[in-house]
C-alpha cells in the first residue's frame, strides 16, 4: 500500500503543475480521479481552473461529515526539480512538501477506505490553491459544498494548525498636486504623501523582527505615473498585503479606512482568518489518532500563512491544516519524510473510522 501512494506522489511531482500549464494540471487531476473511479466524482471548472469533489455517497449530501482538501498546483521552480528523487528516506522535488505527497496519501486513503466509512466524507482536489483558491475550493463552496470538519493537507509536522492569519489585499491611490520640480512648494508630492501613509500603517502594524502572532502589513508595490525628472508627481498607487490575526479581524477595516483617509482605496481580496476552537471534538479525535499511531498527541498551534481551509470560514464550517513532516518549502531542496507519510496514512485511517 505504501508503495502505491509513494508512486503516485512521484508521478505528481514529475508534472509541471504551474498555473500556466493547464494540460499538466488536468493530467494531475486525472491521476487522482483514476484512483477513485468507483466513487462519485463531481467535476468543476471556473475561470479555466478545474477541480474535483469525490465522495462516498451516490449523491452529494447537504453537508459532509468530513472533507479532506488538497491541491495539485505548485509554486514554480527550476525544470530539473520536477524529477522526483528519493534519498535517505526523503522524497525530494517541487511540490513534495506542498503538497503532492500528502495528497497522494489522501487519494489512496480515499480510494481504499471511503466506501467503508459510515458517514458521508469527501476528497476535494483543486488546481489553484497557490493563486488563492478562489476558482477551486471557494467556487465549490459557492456551489453548495459544505463540511462539518475540513482537513487541509498542508505539511505541519503532525501539528494541528487551528488558527491562521486572514488575508487583506488593498490598492490605494495617493494623490497630490503637480508642479515643476524646481518649485516643489507649489505642489504636493504624492510620493512623499505615500511615505507618510506608509509610516502611519507601520505605526499601527509594526514590522516584526522575528516570528510573532500579530497582524502585519507588507508594502508589495509602489508606482507613480510620473516619468519626468522635473515634475512633482501627483499620483501614486500602493499595494498592501495585510495578514490579520483573528483577534484583529473585527476592527481591521475601520482601522484601514481611518489610516487611508482621505485617499481612495479598493479592497481586492478579503479572506477571513482560519479560526477553529482548539477544543473542537474532531481536533481532539485527531490528536488521539496521532497519539495512537505515534505515541504522542498532536501539538496545536497557529500559522502565519494560510490554506484553502480558510474559505470555509465564510460559511461557518470548521477547518484545520494537518500533514506529515518535511522541509524546504518552495526551495531547491523541498522534501518530505517517507516514514512520516506512512504515519500520516495510518493516523488518517484511524481518524476516519472514529467519525460518527
C-alpha positions in Angstrom: 0.0 0.0 0.0 2.7 2.5 0.9 4.4 1.8 -2.5 1.2 2.9 -4.1 0.9 6.4 -2.7 4.7 6.9 -2.9 4.5 6.0 -6.6 1.6 8.4 -7.1 3.5 11.2 -5.3 6.4 10.7 -7.7 4.0 10.8 -10.7 2.5 14.1 -9.5 5.9 15.7 -8.7 7.0 14.9 -12.3 4.2 17.0 -13.7 4.9 20.8 -14.0 1.6 21.8 -12.5 2.1 25.6 -12.5 -0.8 27.9 -13.4 0.5 28.4 -16.9 0.4 24.6 -17.6 -3.3 23.6 -17.9 -2.6 20.3 -19.6 -0.3 19.2 -16.7 -2.9 20.4 -14.1 -5.6 18.3 -16.0 -3.3 15.3 -16.1 -2.7 15.5 -12.3 -6.4 15.7 -11.6 -6.9 12.7 -13.9 -4.3 10.7 -11.9 -6.4 11.5 -8.8 -9.8 10.6 -10.3 -8.5 7.4 -11.9 -7.7 6.0 -8.4 -11.3 6.8 -7.3 -13.4 5.8 -10.3 -15.6 3.5 -8.1 -16.7 6.5 -6.1 -18.9 9.5 -7.0 -16.9 12.3 -8.8 -18.1 15.8 -9.5 -16.1 17.9 -11.9 -16.0 21.7 -11.6 -14.3 24.3 -13.8 -14.4 28.1 -13.0 -12.4 30.6 -15.0 -10.4 27.8 -16.6 -9.4 26.2 -13.2 -10.6 22.6 -12.9 -11.3 20.9 -9.6 -13.0 17.7 -8.4 -15.0 16.6 -5.5 -15.0 12.8 -4.8 -17.3 11.2 -2.2 -18.7 8.0 -0.8 -22.4 8.6 -1.5 -24.4 8.3 -4.8 -25.4 12.0 -4.5 -23.9 14.9 -2.7 -25.3 15.4 0.8 -26.3 18.7 2.2 -23.2 18.6 4.4 -20.3 16.2 4.6 -19.1 14.9 7.9 -15.5 15.4 6.7 -13.8 17.0 3.7 -10.2 16.2 3.0 -8.8 19.1 1.0 -5.7 19.1 -1.3 -4.2 20.8 -4.3 -2.1 19.7 -7.3 -0.7 23.1 -8.3 2.8 24.2 -7.1 4.9 27.3 -6.9 7.2 27.3 -10.0 10.9 26.2 -9.8 13.7 25.1 -12.0 12.9 22.4 -14.6 15.3 19.8 -13.1 13.4 19.9 -9.8 10.3 18.2 -11.4 12.3 15.0 -11.3 11.5 13.3 -8.0 14.4 11.9 -6.1 14.5 9.5 -3.1 17.4 9.9 -0.8 17.9 9.0 2.9 14.2 8.2 3.4 13.2 11.6 1.9 11.3 12.3 -1.3 12.7 15.5 -3.0 11.1 17.6 -5.7 8.9 20.6 -6.4 5.6 20.0 -4.5 6.9 17.1 -2.5 6.1 19.1 0.7 3.4 21.5 -0.7 1.5 19.2 -1.1 1.8 16.4 -3.6 3.0 13.6 -1.3 0.3 14.4 1.4 -2.3 14.5 -1.4 -1.2 11.1 -2.7 -1.8 9.7 0.8 -5.3 11.3 0.8 -6.1 9.8 -2.6 -5.1 6.2 -1.6 -6.8 6.5 1.7 -10.0 7.6 0.0 -9.7 5.1 -2.8 -9.4 2.1 -0.5 -11.4 3.1 2.6 -14.0 5.8 1.9 -16.6 3.3 0.7 -16.4 1.6 4.1 -17.0 4.7 6.2 -20.5 5.0 7.6 -20.7 8.8 7.4 -20.5 11.0 4.2 -16.9 12.1 3.5 -15.4 13.9 0.6 -12.0 14.4 -1.1 -11.7 17.9 -2.6 -8.8 18.4 -5.0 -8.2 21.8 -6.7 -5.7 23.3 -9.1 -5.5 26.9 -8.0 -4.6 27.0 -4.3 -1.3 28.8 -4.9 -3.3 31.6 -6.6 -5.7 31.9 -3.7 -8.1 29.0 -4.2 -11.0 31.3 -5.5 -11.7 29.2 -8.6 -11.4 25.8 -6.8 -12.3 25.5 -3.1 -14.1 28.8 -2.9 -16.1 28.1 -6.1 -17.2 24.7 -4.8 -18.4 26.3 -1.6 -20.4 28.8 -3.8 -21.9 25.7 -5.5 -23.1 24.5 -2.1 -20.3 22.2 -0.8 -20.2 22.1 3.0 -18.5 20.1 5.7 -18.6 19.7 9.4 -14.9 19.5 9.5 -12.3 20.2 6.9 -8.7 19.0 6.9 -6.3 20.8 4.5 -3.3 18.5 3.8 -0.6 21.2 4.3 2.5 19.8 5.8 2.6 20.7 9.5 4.9 18.0 11.0 1.8 16.5 12.6 0.9 19.7 14.4 -2.8 20.7 14.1 -3.0 24.2 12.8 -6.3 25.5 14.0 -5.7 29.2 13.5 -4.1 31.1 10.6 -4.0 34.7 9.5 -6.6 36.1 7.2 -5.6 38.0 4.0 -6.5 41.6 3.0 -5.1 42.9 -0.3 -5.6 46.6 -0.8 -4.9 49.1 -3.6 -4.5 52.7 -2.5 -4.4 55.7 -4.8 -2.5 58.5 -3.2 -3.0 61.9 -4.8 -1.0 65.2 -4.7 -0.7 68.4 -6.7 1.6 68.5 -9.7 4.2 71.3 -10.1 7.5 72.0 -11.7 10.3 70.1 -9.9 12.2 73.4 -9.4 9.3 74.8 -7.3 8.2 71.8 -5.1 6.5 74.1 -2.6 3.9 74.9 -5.3 2.7 71.3 -5.3 2.1 68.3 -3.1 4.4 65.3 -3.9 2.3 62.2 -4.0 5.3 60.0 -3.2 6.0 61.9 0.0 2.4 61.7 0.9 2.5 57.9 0.3 5.6 57.7 2.5 3.6 59.4 5.3 0.8 57.0 4.8 3.2 54.0 5.0 4.6 55.4 8.2 1.1 55.6 9.7 0.5 52.0 8.6 3.7 50.8 10.2 3.0 52.7 13.4 -0.3 50.8 13.7 1.2 47.5 12.5 4.9 47.5 13.3 7.2 45.2 11.3 8.3 42.3 13.5 11.9 41.4 13.7 11.0 37.7 14.4 8.0 35.5 14.1 5.2 36.8 16.2 1.5 36.3 16.4 0.2 39.7 15.3 -1.2 41.5 12.2 1.4 42.5 9.7 1.5 44.8 6.6 3.7 44.3 3.6 4.0 47.2 1.1 4.1 45.0 -2.0 4.1 47.6 -4.8 4.5 51.3 -5.3 4.1 53.0 -8.7 3.8 56.6 -10.0 2.7 57.5 -13.5 5.3 60.3 -13.5 8.1 59.8 -15.9 9.9 63.2 -15.8 12.7 64.3 -13.5 11.5 67.9 -13.3 7.9 67.3 -12.2 6.3 66.9 -8.8 4.3 63.6 -9.1 0.6 63.8 -8.3 -0.4 60.1 -8.2 1.0 57.0 -6.5 -0.5 53.6 -6.4 0.2 51.4 -3.4 -0.5 47.7 -3.0 -0.7 46.3 0.6 -0.7 42.7 1.7 -2.2 42.6 5.2 -2.1 39.3 7.2 -4.6 39.6 10.0 -4.9 37.6 13.2 -8.4 36.6 14.3 -8.2 39.0 17.3 -8.0 42.0 14.9 -10.4 40.8 12.2 -13.4 42.7 13.6 -11.7 46.1 13.7 -9.3 45.9 10.8 -11.4 47.5 8.1 -12.2 50.5 10.3 -8.5 50.9 11.1 -7.6 50.8 7.4 -10.3 53.3 6.5 -9.1 55.7 9.1 -5.4 55.4 8.1 -6.1 55.7 4.4 -8.4 58.8 4.7 -8.6 60.9 2.5 -7.3 58.7 -0.2 -9.3 56.3 -2.4 -8.7 52.6 -1.9 -10.0 49.3 -3.1 -10.2 46.0 -1.3 -9.0 43.4 -3.8 -9.1 40.3 -1.5 -10.6 40.0 1.9 -10.3 36.5 3.3 -11.1 35.6 6.9 -8.6 34.1 9.3 -8.8 30.4 10.0 -10.1 30.2 13.5 -11.3 26.8 14.9 -11.5 26.2 18.6 -8.8 24.0 20.0 -11.5 22.2 21.9 -13.3 21.1 18.8 -14.3 17.5 19.1 -12.7 16.5 15.8 -9.4 18.2 16.8 -9.4 16.1 19.9 -10.2 12.9 17.9 -7.3 13.7 15.5 -5.0 14.3 18.5 -6.0 10.9 19.9 -5.4 9.2 16.5 -1.9 10.8 16.3 -1.2 9.6 19.8 -2.4 6.1 18.9 0.0 5.9 15.9 3.0 8.0 17.1 2.6 7.7 20.9 2.4 11.5 21.2 -0.7 13.6 20.6 -0.5 16.4 18.1 0.6 19.8 19.1 -2.0 22.5 18.4 -0.7 25.8 17.0 -1.3 28.8 14.9 0.3 29.5 11.4 1.5 32.7 9.7 0.4 31.5 6.2 -3.0 30.3 5.0 -4.6 27.4 3.2 -7.9 26.8 1.4 -9.4 25.7 4.7 -9.9 29.4 5.4 -12.6 29.6 2.7 -14.9 27.5 4.8 -14.9 30.2 7.5 -17.2 32.2 5.2 -20.0 29.6 5.7 -19.4 28.8 9.4 -17.7 25.4 8.9 -14.7 24.3 10.9 -11.3 23.6 9.5 -7.6 22.9 10.2 -4.3 22.1 8.5 -2.6 18.8 9.2 0.1 17.0 7.4 3.3 14.9 7.6 6.9 16.1 8.2 9.1 17.8 5.6 11.1 21.0 4.9 12.5 23.4 2.2 9.1 24.6 1.0 9.4 26.3 -2.4 13.2 25.9 -2.4 15.6 23.8 -4.5 15.6 21.2 -1.6 11.9 20.7 -0.9 11.4 17.3 0.7 9.1 15.2 2.7 9.8 12.3 5.1 8.7 9.0 3.6 8.3 7.3 7.1 6.2 10.2 8.2 3.9 9.7 5.1 3.3 6.1 6.4 2.3 7.5 9.8 0.1 10.1 8.1 -1.8 7.4 6.3 -2.3 5.4 9.4 -3.4 8.4 11.5 -6.0 9.5 9.0 -7.2 5.9 8.6 -7.7 5.6 12.3 -9.3 9.1 12.4 -12.0 8.5 9.7 -13.1 5.3 11.3 -13.7 7.2 14.6 -16.1 9.6 12.9 -19.8 9.4 13.9 
